[in-house]
Amino acid sequence: MPSHRRWLLPLPLLSAAIAACGGPFPQSTLRPRSDFAGAIDVLFTDIFWWAVLVFVLVEGVLLFIIIRHRRREGAPTPRPTHGHTVLEIAWTLAPALVLVFIAVPTMRTIFATQAEAPAGALRVAVVGHQWWWEYRYPDLGVVTANELYLPAGRPVAFELTSADVIHSFWAPGLGGKRDVIPGRTNRLVLRPDSVDTFLGQCAEFCGASHANMRLRVMVVSDLAFQAWVRQQRASAALVPRGSVAEQGEQAFRRFGCIGCHTMGTMSNALVGPNLTHLGSRTTIAGGLFPNDSAHLARWLADPPGEKPGSIMPNMHVPPADLATLIAFLRSMR
Amino acid sequence: MSRPKGGVGGSGGGLMSWLTTTDHKRIGLLYFYTAFAFFLIGGLDALVIRAQLAQPDGHLVSAETYNQLFTMHGTTMIFLALMPLSASFFNYIVPLQIGARDVAFPRLNAFSYWVFLFGGLLMNASWVAGPLFHAGQLNVAPDAGWFGYANLTSRQYSPGPNIDFWMFGLQILGVSSLAAGFNFIVTILNMRAPGMRMMRLPVFCWMTLVTSFLIITAFPVVTVALVLLMFDRFFGTHFYLTSAGGDPVLWQHLFWLFGHPEVYILILPAMGIVSEVLPTFARKPLFGYTVVVYSGVLIGFMGWGVWSHHMFAVGLGPIADSVFAATTMLIAVPTGVKIFNWLATLWGGQLRFTSAMLFALGFIALFTIGGLSGITHAAPPADLQQTDTYYVVAHLHYVLFGGTVFGLFAGMYYWWPKMTGRLLSEPLGRWHFALMFVGMNLAFFPMHLIGLLGMPRRIYTYSPELGVATLNLVSSVGAFLIGVSVLVFIWNVWRTRTRGQLAGNDPWGGATLEWTIASPPPVHNFDVIPTVASRLPRWTKTQVKAIPEGAELAEFPVPSGSIWPLVTALGLPILALAPLSHTLPLVFVGAAIVLLGIYRWAFEPPPLEG
């Protein structure tokens, strides 16, 4: 548990539960690693303590009353009190006053976190699809899917929209979510402050595989980011003549994969994720499975079986072709 | 006083007497048993959900079935369980508390019930209607969430009959709610006994009145939203579709403009019940009656100005976010004032911890938690981390389970003897309370953390990587404990039928008019309409006078039963089946039944007997 979350410790049941399930909670909102997430965390902690204060007061008084004013044998009928004007005014004003202490920092944080992006911010377009994420870096000429690379310390200006239904882009370590809505372009500005890998996932119910629309954000050093951009901008890897991968390349055409996926210069279809550098990703199928041969085989053999509702159909690829296809895909680094 | 027997007001035995009844007490019981059955169905949905989520990568049910389960859990609990359970108390108790012989429109009241029943049955028929639609599976239940966000609900993304069941079911249930809303407004305003001034009304009646006004103003909004959706799905319009300039966010505004008042429709009746139970068992009048009433009215008004707090992640801009944050925080003030007045009511009292009282105290304890977590997401930036996660699931269940359900159970233990003549067992009631209180906190408290640790709502499975497996297991154990507590309640109800202690007129020493008459009350409620001289007629010296033995009572009209409300109601699901099954002739059948029902209803002989 991070040290600044010690407030959880007074709740023994919960801390025991936390200890039992270990960590390190890669999708936690309680471990802010950007200016945006940090501002939210400060505000939430502030409100949380006010809430604890009111909680202790109300529940304390309730418990006291339950013990002190329980019925005793032979006690006279209680004095009927019908109200008290001063008390009523007092307990109307008191919560109103507490709310002022909550509302002022709230308004400040609203405007601070929705400010215009600073000059020089990295532009990233996020497009939600059922059920995967497309990322475009318009100034860098890079298009990728599900795994987002960002340089630490540089502001990022997201432009978010959807290709089909409403989704919500959310990587809790980097800040709050923002809905991804067809016909609208939403904005989100944040500056990741440390190198780490963050898990996230779609937060707005978007159909059968909403649970499987996951994402990863790799916040890397500036140098590592430059290297990643160079790799992504490079043309597709060359497939050696006569190799298994080359047979896979032919299978990729034959089974119609090119109808939906961009693959180097071979195809430029936009229905599914761009696969030109698939081999460089750590996960497949919307962040659902690790990118290894075993999982690729399972995935390609029956996409709707692995990911309910998947628009990618089962192409009934024979096992022999499956092996070559996997060799080809894994070589596309 | 003996219970009148015979066919008056459909009060005799036999099936027909129940089908034709216009007696508000019988309709109240019908509402209760039907809504409780739906409460059990919605609870079973929840238990399957919790079984699926007890461990990561669960696969007890498929993604499609899971999505149907959480959609139907929400829809069933809100529209088919909690609202009609409140309605059962409106029906049974309000006329007794205001000193009336029935509601203003007894046949409309029967109509409300039958429409509710048929709407609920239509919606739940989707669980087994798959074969009729060649869907390849049994269950084609609604699957886009109880909030049914456009454009996922469009024909393109939801081609099956699932959304149609939801859309038509909700429209039918809206008819029921509207009819009931108008009925109770007129009843409370016009049918009060002499001397029952507005500021002498029991708080439960006040909250019923506010709720009824919210119903008649909020349901038209969702009806409009649903009609636009129907046009998009059936007639090719584009209200919610960007392809021709529409906007899916329009749905969100319309839905939440209804949806937030709906939250108060669900909680205000429970607040009314608690405001009756606490004074009775503290043996003290409600502290700050006027303030409690006015804060309820204020909550009703302010409930209209907060809808966009459900939409902070939509990106409405900092101005809109600030305004809705401010209105949302403000609504905490009248809510807090109610809690303080309840505490002041208890202060200095002689508390009797009956089951009803335990549930009312549980209401205060748990609703407070729900209110406080609500403040944390009234702040839009914080809400951006919390919305659509289990943190909100925790919050809403502290409000609607810890609040509404505990309030409703308080009402059940409190008024059961009035409604059936027998007292529920107190030891079993205490077990019920203890199990439900522990189960509730076990089920829902960990969800705060599950959400803060990053688990979204409405996901049929989650990755073990998130580290929330143990917390989810604890939550599931709690959910099943709640299930056990409900079984204890059912056993209690069952054994009370024959073995329950006889209640007499007033087992609790209550202050309000319903305790002046027999349990259960005779069909005409009051032999003589009481004249009310104070807010607490049974606790003040100017009590309602008992009728001298052997006094001659004037004859008074009691409405006879009618089958036509049922017939009219039956036409509505048939009308809905026409577009559902794409069978045009059914429109004419359904319309003919509705028209026949209304015609015969309108020209029925004057409802007098005896």
Interface residues (C-beta under 8 A of the other chain):
Chain A: L8 L14 A17 I18 A20 C21 G22 G23 P24 F25 P26 Q27 S28 T29 L30 A37 A39 I40 L43 F44 I47 F48 W50 A51 V54 F55 V58 E59 V61 L62 I65 I66 H69 R70 R71 R72 A75 T77 P78 R79 P80 T81 H82 G83 H84 L87 E88 W91 T92 P95 A96 L99 I102 A103 T106 M107 T109 I110 F111 T113 Q114 Q130 D164 V165 I166 S168 W170 P172 G175 G176 K177 R178 D179 I181 P182 G183 R184 N186 R187 L199 G200 Q201 C202 A203 E204 F205 C206 G207 A208 S209 H210 A211 N212 R214 P308 G309
Chain B: S62 A63 E64 N67 A144 G145 Y149 N151 L152 Y157 T242 D247 P248 V249 A282 R283 K284 P285 F287 G288 Y289 T290 V291 A313 V314 G315 G317 P318 D321 S322 A325 A326 M329 L330 A332 V333 G336 V337 I339 F340 N341 L343 A344 L346 W347 G348 G349 Q350 L351 R352 F353 L361 I364 A365 T368 I369 L372 S373 I375 T376 A378 A379 P380 P381 A382 D383 L384 Q385 Q386 T387 D388 T389 F445 P446 L449 L452 L453 G454 M455 P456 R457 R458 I459 Y460 T461 Y462 S463 E465 L466 G467 V468 A469 T470 L471 V474 W539
